[in-house]
Amino acid sequence: MEQALIDRYRCLESFVKFDLIGSLSEETGYFRFGQDTICYGHSATGFRASRADGVLYDALKDVTTSGSNPVLSFDPTEIIDNLRLERYANRYNQRALNRWKRSLRDAYYFLRPLMHVNIRRHFQRAHLNGWRSLRFPRWPVDTTVEDLCEQLVLLSMKAKGVDRMPFVWFWPDGAQSCVAMTHDLETEEGKTFCSELMDIDDSFGIKASIQVVPEERYKVSADFIQNIRGRGFEVNVQDLNHDGHLFRSREEFLRRALRINEYGREYGAKGFRAAVLYRNLDWYDALEFSFDMSVPNVAHVDPQRGGCCTVMPYFVGDILEIPVTTTQDYALFHLLNEYSLDPWKAQTDLIMEKNGLVSFIVHPDYVIEKRAQGIYRDLLSFLRQLGEQKRIWFTVPGEIDNWWRSRSKMRVVDHNGKWQIEGPGAERAKLAFAKVVGDRLEYEVEA
């Protein structure tokens, strides 16, 4: 029950120990834990709704205490996994992708290479009809996993009469949050502009990861890869050929995964991203990458609905998922018709309130035009100004992967009455404390 909390905080199990009130239901569904935290999964009390936008049973009112342990009506790890692995969305996506809609999608991707972006966006906007009315995940940033974890830790600490819980801080060197910029190359035109985009990034002192499509779109030469790396940028693999069919069937995915893995080895790439952020996390064991970047935090304006409901990296088996936590540039400019920094600013503020990862997808293809490029420059300037005000870790996904793997092996120990962190890489880790402040949890990081 406690494993997801232990993994998140790298804390001692004794601080987050829970009991279960009874047998869990056979069926899954939505319920809430308090006023605003929506959960999905099995539970032992109340009822489970089939939709998140209806009346939901509040499982918080069933919490009791047994000794020093809170007694819950659900398994926290199951609920957190259901959110991060998008298991709540599987039923929706399977129902939505019926034979007729699959045929329409196939026709769209067949014709897509012939369509100008002005034509494509009309079809895409039609697909997004009604997205603003979706209650869950919460737009523009969903922090359900963070909210649930904080509620549970607070309950546990109060039940145990503890006011401070030591844990390994989320980011190295005490950084408050992390910022990662990524660029997906979709076309030859975008590839040509890539060098100029790296110049723009460098002018603000920001490095990025660049995801290349191995087949059909453009030629990916060894010199091109080396030029990117030689400038201190990172190279990862994006899909196979960007035709929208990677997850069409398990058989097709496995066939393509073999070639994708080969390109990963050829390019020396540790990371992967699926085109258009299509994904099926249950199939990821076929990928031979250290990390993936294909899961949005909230996917209301993406072709595949869902979202991982967290602003922190998390493991899917042996692969670290580095979620996309802000709106893609294409969706912002061409679907929402928003040529303003305001949406990105609002998302950044919400993510940093939870000390999370602020990750962006900005395509070279869509910032060639001067107006969009101006917004991108404004974004980099805004991020740099934040970096002057707060301690922010600006890095690339590969370094996030390295840190999160090191952190997953660290632990907090009591050494002669003083809390310390042990494990490889602990010299960059900071000891932090979760503190009970009234009815909320606050964090304090040691200097």
C-alpha positions, 0 to 999 in steps of 0.5 A: 500500500505504501510503496508509491509514497516511499518511492516519491519521498524516499522516506522511511516506511514507518512514516507512511504506514497505513491499514486497509478498512476491508476487502476492496470492490471487484469493480473500479470507478471514480471516487474522491478523497476530500473536496477536490482530489479525484481517485480511480480504482477499487475501494472498500466503502461507498460507491464508485462512479463510471464518470469523473464528472458526476456525483462522487463518493468521498472516501476521506470521511471513512478514514479512521485510526488504528493505533498509529496508522490511518485506516483507508478504504483504498490502496494508495499505490493502486490509485496512484498507479491508475493515475500515472499509468492512465488506467482510468483513461483506457476505457474511454480511449478504447470506446472512443476508437471504434471502427468508424473513428479508426477509419477516419484516423487512418484516412487523416494520417494517409492525407496528412503529408499533403495537408498544410497546417492551416487545413490540418488544424480544422480537422484537429479542432473538430476532434477537440470539440468539448474539451473545455468541459472535461472535469478530469484531469484538471486543466491546465495542470493536474496535480492529483498525484501530488495532492493525494500524496500530501494528504496521505502523508499529512494523515499519517504524520498526525496519526503518529504524532509526528510533526516532521518527516525526513525525506530525500528532496526531489531535485539535486542541490536543493533546486526548487523545481526543474525545467527541461526544453525539448524539440521534436523535428517533424519535417525537413524544413524543421531540420534545416531550422534546427541549427538556428533554434539551437542558436536561440537556445544558446543565447539564453543559456538553455540546452535542449533535447532534440528528437529525430524521426529515423525513417521517411521524414528526412535523412538523419546522418551521423554528422547531423547527430554529432553536430547536435551533441557537439553543441551540448544538446541531447539527441533522442528518438521520436517514433519510427516514421511519424505516421500515427500508426505505432500503436495501431496493434500490439503486433505492429508495435512490436515489429516497429519497436525492434527497428526503433531500438536499433536506431536508438543504439545507432544514435546512442540515444537513451530517450524515446518519444512517440509521435503525436504523444500516442502511447500505451504504457502496457507495451513499453517493456518492448522498448530498450530505452532508459526514459520516455517522454510521451505522456502528457500531464493532462491531454485535453488538447492532444489526440489521445485523451488522458494524462498522468496527473503528476508533475514529477517523473515516475517509473514504468517498469525499468523506464523512467517516464518524464511527462510533458507538463505544459501545452505543446507549441503546436496546440497553443498556436494552431489549435487554441489560437493563443499567441501569448505567453500567458498559458505557459506562465500559468502552467509554470506557476502551478507546476512550481507550486508543487516543486515539479518538472516544467517540461516543454515541447517546442517544434522547430517546424512551428517557430520558424514563423516570426510571431511564433518565434517571438513568443518562444524567445519571450518564453526563454526570457521568462524562464531565465528571469525565474531562474534568477529569482528561484533556484531552478535546475535547467537541464536535459531529459537525460540528466533528469533520468540520471538523477531520478535513478540515483535518487531511487537508490537513496535512503534516509538513515538515522545516524547517531540521532541525526538524519542523513542520506545514503546511496550513490550520488548522495553528495548532490542530494539534500535532506528535506522535511515534510512539516505539519502546518495546521491542515496542510503539509509544507516542505523545508529543505536543509541548506 
